[in-house]
Structures are given as C-alpha cells and as structure tokens.
Amino acid sequence: MAKDPYELLGVNQSAGEAEIKKAYRRLAKKLHPDANPGDARAEARFKEVAAAYNLLSNPELKKAYDSGQVDASGQQQSPFAAGGFDPDDFRHGGFQFEGGSADEMAGLLASLFGMDMGARTDPRRSRFIRPQKGADVRYALAISFAESLTGGRKRVRMGNGRILDIKIPEGVEDGTTLRLRGEGEAGRNGGQPGDAKVDITVQPHKYFTREGHTLRLTLPVTLREAVQGGRVVIPMPTGDVSLRIPAGTNSGRILKLRGKGVRGGDLLVTTQIVVENLQDKGLVDWVQQKGRDENFNPREKIRL
C-alpha cells in the first residue's frame, strides 16, 4: 500500500501548490540517483517522493485523495463502498426513482461521477452523459545542469503508465513546467484527453551557476597561471572555450566571455587560485622571504 503523500513530502494537508512544489524540489535534489550513485534506498525514496508529488500537484487528484475517492497510489475508490451500494440495483429494480428509469439514473450518475455505473447501452441515456475531458497527469523530471543548457530528449514513464519521449528545450530553467497536450488520461464519453505536465528540476553544479541567460563559473587556476598569465581551456557542455588569464591575476577577479552563456548571454568567470602542494619547500621558503622583504597589507583599506 502506498504511503501517505503528505507524510512523504513533509507537508500538511492544507499546503498549497507552491509549498508542495518547494517541498518536492528540496527532496528531489537530495534523493536524486545522480546525487546518490549506487544508493538503492535513496532511489526508492526518490520514486516515492516523485509519486507523492505527481498526486498532490494535480488539483483534481489531490481533491479526490483528500475526499477518499482515490488512494495514495491514485487508484479510484468506489464512492459507495462504505455503504455497500451495488450499481446493479439500478438495473434490477432494487431502487425506484420518481421521474426516470433505472438506466436513466445510472446515466445521470455516470455524468456526475465520471464513472460507468453499469447501465446497458441505451439511446435514451445519451442526453444524460456529458463529454468529460480526461484528467491531467504530472511527472517530476530531474535533469543535469549540462542537460539544461544543451536540451535534448528524455524517455519517461508517466503516472498513468504511458511512456513518453519528452523534448527538453535548450536553456530550460529550474522550476519550468512543460505541458504536453493530449498526453494525459483518456477522456470519458467522447471527451478530449487531458494533458501531461512535466515539472523540471535542474541539479546544481559544483562550479557553474545561472542567473537568467548569464552563466557564472568559479574557475580554479594555479599559482603559476595567476602570476604569469596564459590561456586555459574551459570544458563547456556546448564545446571547449579558451580563456586568457592576465598576468598578476588575483582570486576573485571576474573575466567576461561575451555570448558564451545561455542563448547568447555572457559567461562570467571568477578566478580562484589553488595551490597544489602546500608542502613544497621552495614555495614555503620564497613566501617566508617575501614576507620579510615587504610591508604589503592587503587588508589596509578595510574599514567599517
């Protein structure tokens, strides 16, 4: 039996759409298989959390779950189960309704509940049954930072068991919802199918961040590269980029590469000097001698 979706996401039943989405994204980033390679338990929890979000992010399913019409796995429960109601009673004369036959009443309930209450095909029922659009289905899809920049395709199994090929747009942002029209649940009584909604979560990167179309990169450089300058190669998802490091570069210096960000935006590179071997005797002796020979104080201008 599926677990309570509210408990899985850590939210109350009164939680709104934004709170539910925020809770899911926080857990998805923590439990995603890419962040927990080889951890079967984390992967199982990730699937449970995704299923819970699929249910609670759909207003119709959430309402149905809250009222007991569907269970935690989204399976429909009979609205008459508790009372022992049998739809066949309509057909076999167990109940009498003034002003309409049993089949007509069954057709009326079919239009109200979106369920086939068992009445036989009868042209007289057609006036009671309204076409109903199928329910939307929701899927939570986590992609890598690189995939968010380049775009691509993902094959996923939706909550209704349907397998879809989803096109990831180039430069898609974290939190984007893609709508696939007509890929949801089938309509009833000749109604249109629902839509599939895919919520995108972009996994964070160790060195890259994004601000709209601007990419930011914290770039490790060696002490030699910082002092002497030179060219370094930055491996980007769209291809390698060459960057010139000016001689005498300090940590924290920002270098701009125009047009190398997202969809024509800029790439802002912040240098970070990394010393590989702090036990190098020659380097240690040089620093000690340099310290004795100068009175340079980089914090001299700091004032509150």
C-alpha positions as CSV (number, residue, x, y, z in Angstrom):
1,M,0.0,0.0,0.0
2,A,1.4,3.4,-1.0
3,K,2.4,5.7,1.8
4,D,0.6,9.0,2.7
5,P,1.8,11.6,0.1
6,Y,1.6,14.4,2.6
7,E,3.9,12.5,5.0
8,L,6.4,11.7,2.2
9,L,6.7,15.3,1.2
10,G,6.6,16.6,4.8
11,V,3.7,19.0,4.3
12,N,0.3,19.4,5.9
13,Q,-3.0,18.7,4.1
14,S,-3.6,22.5,3.9
15,A,-0.4,23.0,1.9
16,G,-0.8,25.0,-1.3
17,E,0.7,24.3,-4.7
18,A,3.8,26.4,-4.1
19,E,4.6,24.8,-0.8
20,I,4.1,21.3,-2.2
21,K,6.4,22.1,-5.2
22,K,9.0,23.6,-2.9
23,A,9.0,20.5,-0.7
24,Y,9.3,18.2,-3.6
25,R,12.2,20.1,-5.2
26,R,14.1,20.1,-2.0
27,L,13.7,16.3,-1.6
28,A,14.3,15.6,-5.2
29,K,17.7,17.3,-5.2
30,K,18.7,15.5,-2.0
31,L,17.5,12.0,-3.1
32,H,18.1,12.0,-6.9
33,P,20.1,9.0,-8.1
34,D,22.7,11.2,-9.7
35,A,23.4,12.6,-6.2
36,N,23.4,9.2,-4.6
37,P,25.1,6.8,-7.0
38,G,24.5,3.1,-6.0
39,D,22.2,4.0,-3.1
40,A,19.1,1.8,-3.7
41,R,17.4,3.2,-0.6
42,A,17.7,6.8,-1.7
43,E,16.5,5.8,-5.2
44,A,13.4,4.1,-3.7
45,R,12.6,7.1,-1.6
46,F,13.1,9.4,-4.7
47,K,10.5,7.3,-6.5
48,E,8.1,7.5,-3.6
49,V,8.5,11.3,-3.3
50,A,8.0,11.7,-7.1
51,A,4.8,9.6,-6.9
52,A,3.5,11.7,-4.0
53,Y,4.2,14.9,-5.9
54,N,2.5,13.6,-9.0
55,L,-0.6,13.0,-6.9
56,L,-0.7,16.2,-4.8
57,S,0.4,18.5,-7.7
58,N,-2.7,17.6,-9.6
59,P,-5.6,19.6,-8.1
60,E,-8.2,17.0,-9.2
61,L,-6.3,14.1,-7.8
62,K,-5.4,16.0,-4.6
63,K,-9.1,16.8,-4.1
64,A,-10.1,13.2,-4.8
65,Y,-7.5,11.9,-2.4
66,D,-8.5,14.3,0.4
67,S,-12.1,13.2,0.0
68,G,-11.2,9.5,-0.1
69,Q,-12.2,8.9,-3.7
70,V,-8.7,7.7,-4.6
71,D,-6.0,6.1,-2.5
72,A,-2.4,7.2,-2.1
73,S,-1.4,5.4,-5.3
74,G,-4.1,7.3,-7.2
75,Q,-6.4,4.3,-7.7
76,Q,-10.0,5.1,-7.7
77,Q,-12.2,4.0,-4.8
78,S,-15.9,3.3,-5.1
79,P,-17.8,6.2,-3.7
80,F,-20.4,3.8,-2.5
81,A,-18.1,1.1,-1.0
82,A,-18.8,2.1,2.6
83,G,-22.5,1.8,2.2
84,G,-22.4,-1.5,0.3
85,F,-24.1,0.1,-2.7
86,D,-24.4,-2.0,-5.8
87,P,-24.9,-0.2,-9.2
88,D,-26.8,-3.3,-10.4
89,D,-29.6,-2.3,-8.1
90,F,-30.5,0.4,-10.7
91,R,-31.0,-2.2,-13.3
92,H,-32.7,-4.9,-11.2
93,G,-35.3,-2.8,-9.6
94,G,-33.7,-2.6,-6.1
95,F,-34.4,1.2,-6.0
96,Q,-37.1,3.2,-7.5
97,F,-36.7,6.9,-8.6
98,E,-39.5,9.1,-9.5
99,G,-39.5,10.5,-13.0
100,G,-36.8,8.3,-14.5
101,S,-35.9,4.7,-15.2
102,A,-33.0,2.9,-13.6
103,D,-30.9,3.2,-16.7
104,E,-31.5,6.9,-16.9
105,M,-30.5,7.3,-13.2
106,A,-27.3,5.3,-13.9
107,G,-26.6,7.5,-16.8
108,L,-27.1,10.6,-14.7
109,L,-24.6,9.3,-12.1
110,A,-22.2,8.5,-14.8
111,S,-22.2,12.1,-15.9
112,L,-21.8,13.3,-12.3
113,F,-19.1,10.9,-11.1
114,G,-17.4,10.3,-14.5
115,M,-17.9,6.5,-13.9
116,D,-19.8,3.9,-15.8
117,M,-22.4,2.8,-13.3
118,G,-23.3,-0.3,-15.3
119,A,-26.3,0.7,-17.3
120,R,-26.7,-1.0,-20.6
121,T,-26.3,0.9,-23.9
122,D,-29.5,2.8,-24.4
123,P,-30.0,5.7,-26.8
124,R,-32.2,7.3,-24.1
125,R,-29.1,7.7,-21.9
126,S,-27.2,9.9,-24.3
127,R,-29.0,13.0,-23.1
128,F,-27.7,12.5,-19.6
129,I,-24.0,11.8,-20.4
130,R,-21.8,14.8,-21.0
131,P,-18.3,14.5,-22.6
132,Q,-15.6,14.9,-20.0
133,K,-12.0,15.9,-20.6
134,G,-9.5,13.4,-19.2
135,A,-7.5,14.2,-16.1
136,D,-4.1,15.8,-16.4
137,V,-1.1,13.7,-15.3
138,R,2.0,15.1,-13.7
139,Y,5.6,14.0,-13.8
140,A,8.7,15.3,-11.9
141,L,11.8,15.2,-14.0
142,A,15.3,15.9,-12.7
143,I,18.0,16.8,-15.3
144,S,21.6,17.6,-15.0
145,F,22.9,21.2,-15.3
146,A,24.5,20.3,-18.6
147,E,21.2,19.0,-20.0
148,S,19.5,22.2,-19.0
149,L,21.9,24.1,-21.2
150,T,22.0,21.9,-24.3
151,G,18.5,20.5,-24.2
152,G,17.8,17.0,-25.5
153,R,15.3,14.2,-25.1
154,K,14.2,12.0,-22.2
155,R,12.1,8.9,-22.2
156,V,9.9,8.7,-19.1
157,R,7.1,6.6,-17.8
158,M,4.2,8.8,-16.6
159,G,2.0,8.2,-13.6
160,N,-0.7,6.6,-15.9
161,G,1.9,4.0,-17.2
162,R,2.3,5.7,-20.5
163,I,5.8,6.1,-21.9
164,L,6.6,9.5,-23.5
165,D,9.6,11.0,-25.3
166,I,10.0,14.4,-23.8
167,K,11.8,17.2,-25.6
168,I,13.9,19.2,-23.2
169,P,14.2,22.8,-24.6
170,E,17.7,24.3,-24.8
171,G,18.3,26.6,-21.9
172,V,15.4,25.3,-19.8
173,E,15.3,26.8,-16.3
174,D,14.9,25.1,-13.0
175,G,11.2,25.0,-12.0
176,T,9.9,25.1,-15.5
177,T,6.7,23.1,-16.2
178,L,6.4,21.6,-19.7
179,R,2.9,20.9,-21.0
180,L,2.3,18.0,-23.4
181,R,-1.2,18.5,-24.7
182,G,-3.4,15.4,-25.1
183,E,-0.9,13.1,-23.4
184,G,-2.9,12.7,-20.1
185,E,-5.7,10.4,-19.1
186,A,-8.3,9.5,-21.8
187,G,-11.5,11.5,-21.9
188,R,-14.8,10.0,-21.0
189,N,-17.9,9.8,-23.1
190,G,-16.1,11.2,-26.1
191,G,-14.3,13.9,-24.2
192,Q,-10.8,15.2,-25.1
193,P,-7.8,13.6,-23.3
194,G,-6.1,15.5,-20.6
195,D,-2.5,16.9,-20.7
196,A,0.8,15.7,-19.3
197,K,2.6,18.3,-17.2
198,V,6.4,17.8,-16.6
199,D,8.0,19.7,-13.8
200,I,11.7,20.3,-14.4
201,T,14.3,20.2,-11.6
202,V,17.8,21.1,-12.6
203,Q,20.5,19.5,-10.5
204,P,23.1,22.0,-9.1
205,H,26.7,22.1,-10.4
206,K,29.8,22.3,-8.4
207,Y,31.3,25.2,-10.4
208,F,28.6,26.7,-12.6
209,T,25.5,28.7,-11.5
210,R,23.0,30.6,-13.6
211,E,21.2,33.9,-13.5
212,G,18.8,34.1,-16.4
213,H,20.9,34.0,-19.6
214,T,24.1,34.7,-17.7
215,L,26.3,31.8,-16.6
216,R,28.8,32.2,-13.7
217,L,31.8,29.9,-13.3
218,T,34.2,29.7,-10.4
219,L,37.4,28.7,-12.2
220,P,40.3,27.1,-10.3
221,V,43.7,28.4,-11.5
222,T,47.2,27.5,-10.5
223,L,49.6,30.0,-8.8
224,R,51.8,29.9,-11.8
225,E,48.8,30.8,-14.1
226,A,47.8,33.6,-11.8
227,V,51.3,35.1,-11.7
228,Q,52.5,34.6,-15.3
229,G,49.1,34.6,-17.1
230,G,48.3,32.4,-20.0
231,R,45.4,30.6,-21.7
232,V,43.3,27.9,-20.1
233,V,40.6,25.7,-21.6
234,I,37.1,25.6,-20.1
235,P,35.1,22.4,-20.8
236,M,31.6,23.6,-21.6
237,P,28.6,21.3,-22.5
238,T,28.4,23.0,-25.9
239,G,32.2,22.7,-26.5
240,D,35.5,23.8,-25.1
241,V,36.1,27.6,-24.6
242,S,39.5,29.3,-24.4
243,L,40.1,32.0,-21.8
244,R,43.1,34.3,-21.4
245,I,44.2,34.7,-17.8
246,P,46.0,38.1,-17.4
247,A,49.4,38.1,-15.6
248,G,49.1,39.1,-12.0
249,T,45.5,37.8,-11.6
250,N,44.2,37.5,-8.0
251,S,41.5,35.2,-6.7
252,G,38.1,36.8,-7.2
253,R,38.9,38.6,-10.4
254,I,35.9,38.4,-12.8
255,L,36.6,37.8,-16.6
256,K,33.8,38.1,-19.1
257,L,33.3,35.9,-22.2
258,R,30.5,37.5,-24.3
259,G,28.0,35.2,-25.9
260,K,29.2,32.1,-24.1
261,G,26.3,31.9,-21.6
262,V,22.8,30.7,-22.2
263,R,21.2,31.6,-25.5
264,G,23.7,34.3,-26.3
265,G,24.1,35.5,-22.7
266,D,27.6,36.1,-21.2
267,L,29.8,33.8,-19.2
268,L,31.3,35.4,-16.1
269,V,34.4,33.7,-14.8
270,T,35.6,34.3,-11.3
271,T,39.2,33.1,-10.7
272,Q,40.1,31.1,-7.7
273,I,43.8,30.4,-7.0
274,V,44.5,26.9,-5.9
275,V,47.9,25.9,-4.5
276,E,48.5,22.2,-5.3
277,N,51.4,21.4,-2.9
278,L,51.5,23.4,0.3
279,Q,54.5,21.4,1.5
280,D,56.7,22.5,-1.4
281,K,59.9,23.7,0.5
282,G,60.9,26.1,-2.3
283,L,57.5,27.7,-2.2
284,V,57.4,27.9,1.6
285,D,60.9,29.5,1.7
286,W,60.0,32.0,-1.0
287,V,56.8,33.1,0.8
288,Q,58.7,33.5,4.1
289,Q,61.5,35.5,2.5
290,K,58.9,37.6,0.6
291,G,57.1,38.3,3.8
292,R,60.3,39.6,5.4
293,D,61.1,41.9,2.5
294,E,57.8,43.7,2.1
295,N,55.3,45.6,4.2
296,F,52.3,44.9,2.0
297,N,49.0,44.7,3.9
298,P,46.0,43.6,1.6
299,R,43.6,44.5,4.4
300,E,44.8,48.0,4.9
301,K,41.7,49.7,3.3
302,I,39.1,47.6,5.2
303,R,37.1,50.0,7.3
304,L,33.6,49.6,8.8
